[in-house]
Amino acid sequence: MSEPTVPSAPCPAAESPRVAEPRRAPGGPQRKASRALRTRFAARLREHRRARGWTQQQLAKYCHCPKNFISNLERGTVNATLATLEMLARALHCCESDLLVPLRVKKALAESFIQHVTRS
């Protein structure tokens, strides 16, 4: 006598599209950058883009990303990854730090260093 066959139920995972789990930083939950940091980054990005006379569309073209992503970055509504920071700096022909630290702060640090070196 053969064993009775049990109708197999379809696998739910096979029917629905697979949803990727959000990536989490090792050792803790994924955190958003502070609003103040996003605002400073947004201002620096906008400043560098405008200094080149580029529109958001042009910067997006040079970065190979959607225009609305540039818009969201400049409004501070999304976080920029290190890869994004590198891509933007390369397109804008500046250092990554230029997009994080205001130019006046960099100049003040350079002047203070020069004064320190000339005193020695």
OpenMM code with the backbone's topology and positions (N, CA, C; nanometers):
from openmm import Vec3, app, unit

residues = "MET SER GLU PRO THR VAL PRO SER ALA PRO CYS PRO ALA ALA GLU SER PRO ARG VAL ALA GLU PRO ARG ARG ALA PRO GLY GLY PRO GLN ARG LYS ALA SER ARG ALA LEU ARG THR ARG PHE ALA ALA ARG LEU ARG GLU HIS ARG ARG ALA ARG GLY TRP THR GLN GLN GLN LEU ALA LYS TYR CYS HIS CYS PRO LYS ASN PHE ILE SER ASN LEU GLU ARG GLY THR VAL ASN ALA THR LEU ALA THR LEU GLU MET LEU ALA ARG ALA LEU HIS CYS CYS GLU SER ASP LEU LEU VAL PRO LEU ARG VAL LYS LYS ALA LEU ALA GLU SER PHE ILE GLN HIS VAL THR ARG SER".split()
positions = [
    Vec3(0.0816, -0.1165, 0.0000),
    Vec3(0.0000, 0.0000, 0.0000),
    Vec3(0.0869, 0.1242, 0.0000),
    Vec3(0.0535, 0.2185, -0.0840),
    Vec3(0.1326, 0.3409, -0.0912),
    Vec3(0.0843, 0.4401, 0.0143),
    Vec3(0.1756, 0.5247, 0.0528),
    Vec3(0.1413, 0.6227, 0.1549),
    Vec3(0.0541, 0.7314, 0.0946),
    Vec3(-0.0388, 0.7855, 0.1745),
    Vec3(-0.1235, 0.8924, 0.1206),
    Vec3(-0.0394, 1.0173, 0.0957),
    Vec3(-0.0690, 1.0817, -0.0109),
    Vec3(0.0036, 1.2041, -0.0427),
    Vec3(-0.0672, 1.3229, 0.0208),
    Vec3(0.0121, 1.4088, 0.0743),
    Vec3(-0.0418, 1.5295, 0.1359),
    Vec3(-0.0175, 1.6440, 0.0386),
    Vec3(-0.1232, 1.7153, 0.0027),
    Vec3(-0.1009, 1.8258, -0.0892),
    Vec3(-0.0070, 1.9279, -0.0244),
    Vec3(0.0910, 1.9656, -0.1004),
    Vec3(0.1874, 2.0609, -0.0451),
    Vec3(0.1341, 2.2030, -0.0604),
    Vec3(0.1494, 2.2788, 0.0450),
    Vec3(0.1071, 2.4193, 0.0413),
    Vec3(0.2176, 2.5005, -0.0257),
    Vec3(0.1798, 2.5961, -0.1069),
    Vec3(0.2833, 2.6782, -0.1711),
    Vec3(0.3611, 2.7579, -0.0654),
    Vec3(0.4852, 2.7739, -0.0923),
    Vec3(0.5714, 2.8491, -0.0020),
    Vec3(0.5365, 2.9971, -0.0118),
    Vec3(0.4993, 3.0615, 0.1008),
    Vec3(0.4621, 3.2029, 0.0934),
    Vec3(0.5765, 3.2912, 0.0440),
    Vec3(0.6982, 3.2547, 0.0760),
    Vec3(0.8117, 3.3360, 0.0333),
    Vec3(0.8283, 3.3329, -0.1173),
    Vec3(0.7894, 3.2230, -0.1796),
    Vec3(0.8044, 3.2112, -0.3243),
    Vec3(0.7016, 3.2974, -0.3979),
    Vec3(0.5869, 3.3214, -0.3333),
    Vec3(0.4822, 3.3979, -0.3997),
    Vec3(0.4997, 3.5484, -0.3857),
    Vec3(0.5496, 3.5922, -0.2716),
    Vec3(0.5627, 3.7358, -0.2516),
    Vec3(0.7056, 3.7796, -0.2795),
    Vec3(0.7223, 3.9039, -0.3255),
    Vec3(0.8583, 3.9513, -0.3522),
    Vec3(0.9380, 3.9571, -0.2225),
    Vec3(1.0630, 3.9325, -0.2352),
    Vec3(1.1507, 3.9312, -0.1191),
    Vec3(1.1820, 4.0747, -0.0767),
    Vec3(1.1685, 4.1007, 0.0505),
    Vec3(1.1962, 4.2332, 0.1038),
    Vec3(1.3276, 4.2262, 0.1796),
    Vec3(1.4196, 4.3120, 0.1422),
    Vec3(1.5506, 4.3124, 0.2071),
    Vec3(1.5396, 4.3767, 0.3443),
    Vec3(1.6087, 4.3187, 0.4391),
    Vec3(1.6153, 4.3761, 0.5727),
    Vec3(1.7024, 4.5009, 0.5681),
    Vec3(1.6692, 4.6037, 0.6450),
    Vec3(1.7564, 4.7222, 0.6455),
    Vec3(1.8922, 4.6875, 0.7022),
    Vec3(1.9958, 4.7473, 0.6439),
    Vec3(2.1304, 4.7220, 0.6930),
    Vec3(2.1492, 4.7920, 0.8265),
    Vec3(2.2147, 4.7258, 0.9164),
    Vec3(2.2392, 4.7829, 1.0478),
    Vec3(2.3885, 4.7889, 1.0733),
    Vec3(2.4287, 4.8926, 1.1422),
    Vec3(2.5692, 4.9060, 1.1773),
    Vec3(2.6046, 4.7984, 1.2787),
    Vec3(2.7265, 4.7432, 1.2705),
    Vec3(2.7645, 4.6421, 1.3672),
    Vec3(2.7593, 4.6994, 1.5081),
    Vec3(2.7047, 4.6200, 1.5980),
    Vec3(2.7043, 4.6593, 1.7377),
    Vec3(2.5910, 4.7521, 1.7778),
    Vec3(2.4978, 4.7775, 1.6912),
    Vec3(2.3889, 4.8644, 1.7332),
    Vec3(2.2939, 4.8964, 1.6205),
    Vec3(2.1849, 4.9634, 1.6545),
    Vec3(2.0860, 4.9970, 1.5525),
    Vec3(2.1376, 5.1062, 1.4597),
    Vec3(2.0800, 5.1095, 1.3422),
    Vec3(2.1165, 5.2122, 1.2455),
    Vec3(2.0658, 5.3460, 1.2973),
    Vec3(2.1507, 5.4475, 1.2923),
    Vec3(2.1137, 5.5783, 1.3451),
    Vec3(2.1210, 5.6831, 1.2342),
    Vec3(2.0341, 5.7802, 1.2466),
    Vec3(2.0372, 5.8923, 1.1527),
    Vec3(2.1359, 5.9961, 1.2038),
    Vec3(2.1958, 6.0676, 1.1119),
    Vec3(2.2831, 6.1779, 1.1499),
    Vec3(2.1979, 6.2860, 1.2149),
    Vec3(2.2582, 6.3631, 1.3000),
    Vec3(2.1830, 6.4689, 1.3669),
    Vec3(2.1329, 6.5696, 1.2634),
    Vec3(2.0258, 6.6349, 1.2985),
    Vec3(1.9682, 6.7348, 1.2080),
    Vec3(2.0690, 6.8453, 1.1806),
    Vec3(2.1451, 6.8855, 1.2832),
    Vec3(2.2437, 6.9927, 1.2664),
    Vec3(2.3514, 6.9524, 1.1660),
    Vec3(2.3974, 6.8283, 1.1730),
    Vec3(2.5001, 6.7809, 1.0793),
    Vec3(2.4446, 6.7766, 0.9375),
    Vec3(2.3222, 6.7251, 0.9217),
    Vec3(2.2614, 6.7197, 0.7880),
    Vec3(2.2429, 6.8606, 0.7315),
    Vec3(2.2059, 6.9558, 0.8175),
    Vec3(2.1850, 7.0940, 0.7730),
    Vec3(2.3162, 7.1568, 0.7287),
    Vec3(2.4246, 7.1342, 0.8054),
    Vec3(2.5553, 7.1891, 0.7677),
    Vec3(2.6042, 7.1279, 0.6365),
    Vec3(2.5881, 6.9955, 0.6253),
    Vec3(2.6292, 6.9277, 0.5016),
    Vec3(2.5492, 6.9817, 0.3832),
    Vec3(2.4193, 6.9982, 0.4015),
    Vec3(2.3324, 7.0490, 0.2938),
    Vec3(2.3777, 7.1877, 0.2485),
    Vec3(2.4109, 7.2728, 0.3450),
    Vec3(2.4555, 7.4089, 0.3116),
    Vec3(2.5869, 7.4062, 0.2356),
    Vec3(2.6808, 7.3220, 0.2774),
    Vec3(2.8102, 7.3122, 0.2087),
    Vec3(2.7917, 7.2592, 0.0673),
    Vec3(2.7074, 7.1588, 0.0517),
    Vec3(2.6826, 7.1006, -0.0804),
    Vec3(2.6235, 7.2061, -0.1737),
    Vec3(2.5232, 7.2762, -0.1269),
    Vec3(2.4588, 7.3806, -0.2074),
    Vec3(2.5596, 7.4902, -0.2431),
    Vec3(2.6406, 7.5289, -0.1444),
    Vec3(2.7419, 7.6330, -0.1658),
    Vec3(2.8404, 7.5929, -0.2761),
    Vec3(2.8894, 7.4696, -0.2712),
    Vec3(2.9858, 7.4235, -0.3716),
    Vec3(2.9208, 7.4094, -0.5091),
    Vec3(2.7972, 7.3612, -0.5117),
    Vec3(2.7274, 7.3464, -0.6400),
    Vec3(2.7047, 7.4828, -0.7043),
    Vec3(2.6582, 7.5774, -0.6250),
    Vec3(2.6316, 7.7113, -0.6784),
    Vec3(2.7602, 7.7824, -0.7194),
    Vec3(2.8695, 7.7583, -0.6466),
    Vec3(2.9983, 7.8209, -0.6814),
    Vec3(3.0431, 7.7770, -0.8204),
    Vec3(3.0052, 7.6572, -0.8610),
    Vec3(3.0376, 7.6092, -0.9948),
    Vec3(2.9351, 7.6552, -1.0973),
    Vec3(2.8261, 7.7147, -1.0505),
    Vec3(2.7222, 7.7614, -1.1423),
    Vec3(2.6368, 7.6481, -1.1963),
    Vec3(2.6303, 7.5383, -1.1232),
    Vec3(2.5549, 7.4208, -1.1681),
    Vec3(2.4158, 7.4184, -1.1073),
    Vec3(2.3237, 7.3610, -1.1825),
    Vec3(2.1908, 7.3320, -1.1296),
    Vec3(2.1976, 7.1964, -1.0588),
    Vec3(2.0926, 7.1653, -0.9849),
    Vec3(2.0853, 7.0333, -0.9212),
    Vec3(2.0842, 6.9245, -1.0290),
    Vec3(2.0191, 6.9522, -1.1394),
    Vec3(2.0126, 6.8551, -1.2500),
    Vec3(2.1518, 6.8268, -1.3049),
    Vec3(2.2329, 6.9310, -1.3199),
    Vec3(2.3683, 6.9110, -1.3719),
    Vec3(2.4535, 6.8303, -1.2741),
    Vec3(2.4456, 6.8628, -1.1448),
    Vec3(2.5217, 6.7865, -1.0458),
    Vec3(2.4769, 6.6410, -1.0454),
    Vec3(2.3480, 6.6185, -1.0542),
    Vec3(2.2955, 6.4823, -1.0575),
    Vec3(2.3506, 6.4064, -1.1783),
    Vec3(2.3606, 6.4733, -1.2910),
    Vec3(2.4146, 6.4106, -1.4126),
    Vec3(2.5601, 6.3699, -1.3912),
    Vec3(2.6401, 6.4599, -1.3318),
    Vec3(2.7819, 6.4296, -1.3094),
    Vec3(2.8009, 6.3191, -1.2054),
    Vec3(2.7043, 6.3069, -1.1131),
    Vec3(2.7120, 6.2036, -1.0080),
    Vec3(2.6428, 6.0737, -1.0482),
    Vec3(2.5733, 6.0751, -1.1614),
    Vec3(2.4978, 5.9581, -1.2077),
    Vec3(2.3935, 5.9165, -1.1035),
    Vec3(2.3175, 6.0148, -1.0563),
    Vec3(2.2111, 5.9860, -0.9602),
    Vec3(2.0900, 6.0722, -0.9944),
    Vec3(1.9741, 6.0407, -0.9391),
    Vec3(1.8538, 6.1189, -0.9704),
    Vec3(1.8612, 6.2606, -0.9128),
    Vec3(1.7983, 6.3546, -0.9814),
    Vec3(1.7969, 6.4942, -0.9380),
    Vec3(1.7294, 6.5079, -0.8021),
    Vec3(1.6236, 6.4291, -0.7776),
    Vec3(1.5540, 6.4421, -0.6498),
    Vec3(1.6415, 6.3980, -0.5322),
    Vec3(1.7421, 6.3127, -0.5569),
    Vec3(1.8355, 6.2740, -0.4512),
    Vec3(1.9215, 6.3943, -0.4113),
    Vec3(1.9695, 6.4696, -0.5100),
    Vec3(2.0473, 6.5902, -0.4825),
    Vec3(1.9601, 6.6903, -0.4066),
    Vec3(1.8363, 6.7051, -0.4496),
    Vec3(1.7430, 6.7959, -0.3833),
    Vec3(1.7227, 6.7551, -0.2375),
    Vec3(1.7029, 6.6262, -0.2140),
    Vec3(1.6838, 6.5771, -0.0768),
    Vec3(1.8088, 6.5999, 0.0079),
    Vec3(1.9264, 6.5803, -0.0513),
    Vec3(2.0507, 6.6058, 0.0229),
    Vec3(2.0615, 6.7527, 0.0601),
    Vec3(2.0293, 6.8412, -0.0339),
    Vec3(2.0411, 6.9850, -0.0083),
    Vec3(1.9353, 7.0363, 0.0891),
    Vec3(1.8277, 6.9627, 0.1033),
    Vec3(1.7268, 7.0004, 0.2023),
    Vec3(1.7522, 6.9328, 0.3368),
    Vec3(1.8470, 6.8391, 0.3400),
    Vec3(1.8796, 6.7707, 0.4648),
    Vec3(1.7774, 6.6671, 0.5063),
    Vec3(1.7012, 6.6158, 0.4105),
    Vec3(1.5983, 6.5176, 0.4453),
    Vec3(1.6479, 6.3740, 0.4370),
    Vec3(1.7653, 6.3530, 0.3786),
    Vec3(1.8238, 6.2183, 0.3719),
    Vec3(1.9683, 6.2230, 0.4199),
    Vec3(2.0156, 6.1093, 0.4654),
    Vec3(2.1550, 6.0984, 0.5064),
    Vec3(2.2421, 6.0665, 0.3858),
    Vec3(2.3630, 6.1163, 0.3889),
    Vec3(2.4608, 6.0837, 0.2849),
    Vec3(2.5548, 5.9770, 0.3402),
    Vec3(2.5786, 5.8748, 0.2620),
    Vec3(2.6750, 5.7733, 0.3018),
    Vec3(2.8148, 5.8228, 0.2668),
    Vec3(2.9156, 5.7509, 0.3130),
    Vec3(3.0522, 5.7878, 0.2774),
    Vec3(3.0733, 5.7770, 0.1269),
    Vec3(3.0106, 5.6775, 0.0654),
    Vec3(3.0224, 5.6618, -0.0801),
    Vec3(2.9604, 5.7823, -0.1518),
    Vec3(2.8481, 5.8301, -0.1002),
    Vec3(2.7829, 5.9475, -0.1587),
    Vec3(2.8703, 6.0703, -0.1412),
    Vec3(2.9276, 6.0850, -0.0230),
    Vec3(3.0165, 6.1980, 0.0039),
    Vec3(3.1344, 6.1973, -0.0924),
    Vec3(3.1922, 6.0808, -0.1145),
    Vec3(3.3050, 6.0675, -0.2074),
    Vec3(3.2631, 6.1014, -0.3507),
    Vec3(3.1469, 6.0518, -0.3910),
    Vec3(3.0968, 6.0763, -0.5263),
    Vec3(3.0711, 6.2254, -0.5495),
    Vec3(3.0114, 6.2926, -0.4511),
    Vec3(2.9828, 6.4352, -0.4634),
    Vec3(3.1118, 6.5171, -0.4683),
    Vec3(3.2068, 6.4826, -0.3820),
    Vec3(3.3345, 6.5551, -0.3798),
    Vec3(3.4073, 6.5398, -0.5125),
    Vec3(3.4052, 6.4199, -0.5683),
    Vec3(3.4716, 6.3973, -0.6972),
    Vec3(3.4050, 6.4807, -0.8063),
    Vec3(3.2731, 6.4836, -0.8071),
    Vec3(3.2011, 6.5597, -0.9103),
    Vec3(3.2250, 6.7094, -0.8946),
    Vec3(3.2359, 6.7568, -0.7708),
    Vec3(3.2534, 6.8999, -0.7447),
    Vec3(3.4007, 6.9418, -0.7415),
    Vec3(3.4905, 6.8466, -0.7637),
    Vec3(3.6351, 6.8721, -0.7634),
    Vec3(3.6794, 6.9376, -0.6321),
    Vec3(3.6392, 6.8754, -0.5211),
    Vec3(3.6813, 6.9249, -0.3902),
    Vec3(3.7094, 6.8047, -0.2999),
    Vec3(3.7588, 6.8324, -0.1812),
    Vec3(3.7843, 6.7257, -0.0836),
    Vec3(3.6542, 6.6929, -0.0107),
    Vec3(3.6450, 6.5715, 0.0384),
    Vec3(3.5273, 6.5326, 0.1159),
    Vec3(3.5084, 6.6247, 0.2356),
    Vec3(3.6198, 6.6638, 0.2980),
    Vec3(3.6107, 6.7503, 0.4162),
    Vec3(3.5527, 6.8870, 0.3811),
    Vec3(3.5705, 6.9308, 0.2568),
    Vec3(3.5141, 7.0596, 0.2150),
    Vec3(3.3615, 7.0593, 0.2235),
    Vec3(3.3027, 6.9414, 0.2114),
    Vec3(3.1570, 6.9307, 0.2175),
    Vec3(3.1071, 6.9194, 0.3614),
    Vec3(3.1992, 6.9071, 0.4558),
    Vec3(3.1599, 6.8926, 0.5959),
    Vec3(3.1990, 7.0119, 0.6821),
    Vec3(3.3106, 7.0754, 0.6495),
    Vec3(3.3622, 7.1852, 0.7308),
    Vec3(3.3503, 7.3153, 0.6521),
    Vec3(3.2938, 7.4189, 0.7124),
    Vec3(3.2836, 7.5471, 0.6421),
    Vec3(3.4208, 7.6003, 0.6043),
    Vec3(3.4274, 7.6682, 0.4922),
    Vec3(3.5532, 7.7221, 0.4422),
    Vec3(3.6162, 7.8186, 0.5421),
    Vec3(3.5339, 7.9010, 0.6097),
    Vec3(3.5885, 7.9961, 0.7069),
    Vec3(3.6591, 7.9246, 0.8213),
    Vec3(3.6090, 7.8082, 0.8622),
    Vec3(3.6728, 7.7311, 0.9688),
    Vec3(3.8058, 7.6755, 0.9196),
    Vec3(3.8085, 7.6248, 0.7965),
    Vec3(3.9333, 7.5723, 0.7409),
    Vec3(4.0380, 7.6829, 0.7294),
    Vec3(3.9955, 7.8032, 0.6868),
    Vec3(4.0892, 7.9153, 0.6753),
    Vec3(4.1432, 7.9545, 0.8127),
    Vec3(4.0547, 7.9580, 0.9130),
    Vec3(4.0973, 7.9942, 1.0481),
    Vec3(4.1975, 7.8926, 1.1021),
    Vec3(4.1733, 7.7647, 1.0759),
    Vec3(4.2674, 7.6609, 1.1199),
    Vec3(4.4016, 7.6761, 1.0496),
    Vec3(4.3995, 7.7047, 0.9213),
    Vec3(4.5230, 7.7214, 0.8451),
    Vec3(4.6010, 7.8430, 0.8951),
    Vec3(4.5314, 7.9539, 0.9202),
    Vec3(4.5976, 8.0740, 0.9711),
    Vec3(4.6587, 8.0491, 1.1086),
    Vec3(4.5855, 7.9796, 1.1935),
    Vec3(4.6371, 7.9495, 1.3271),
    Vec3(4.7607, 7.8595, 1.3183),
    Vec3(4.7588, 7.7650, 1.2273),
    Vec3(4.8739, 7.6766, 1.2081),
    Vec3(4.9947, 7.7558, 1.1591),
    Vec3(4.9725, 7.8431, 1.0625),
    Vec3(5.0815, 7.9250, 1.0080),
    Vec3(5.1428, 8.0133, 1.1173),
    Vec3(5.0569, 8.0737, 1.1988),
    Vec3(5.1063, 8.1575, 1.3083),
    Vec3(5.1884, 8.0751, 1.4062),
    Vec3(5.1419, 7.9560, 1.4357),
    Vec3(5.2131, 7.8678, 1.5286),
    Vec3(5.3502, 7.8286, 1.4718),
    Vec3(5.3557, 7.7980, 1.3453),
    Vec3(5.4795, 7.7552, 1.2812),
    Vec3(5.5778, 7.8721, 1.2719),
    Vec3(5.5297, 7.9919, 1.2408),
    Vec3(5.6194, 8.1065, 1.2259),
    Vec3(5.6736, 8.1542, 1.3598),
    Vec3(5.6019, 8.1272, 1.4688),
    Vec3(5.6504, 8.1637, 1.6031),
    Vec3(5.7669, 8.0746, 1.6461),
    Vec3(5.7672, 7.9531, 1.5990),
    Vec3(5.8690, 7.8567, 1.6427),
    Vec3(6.0040, 7.8832, 1.5833),
] * unit.nanometer
topology = app.Topology()
chain = topology.addChain("A")
for resn in residues:
    res = topology.addResidue(resn, chain)
    for name in ("N", "CA", "C"):
        topology.addAtom(name, app.Element.getBySymbol(name[0]), res)
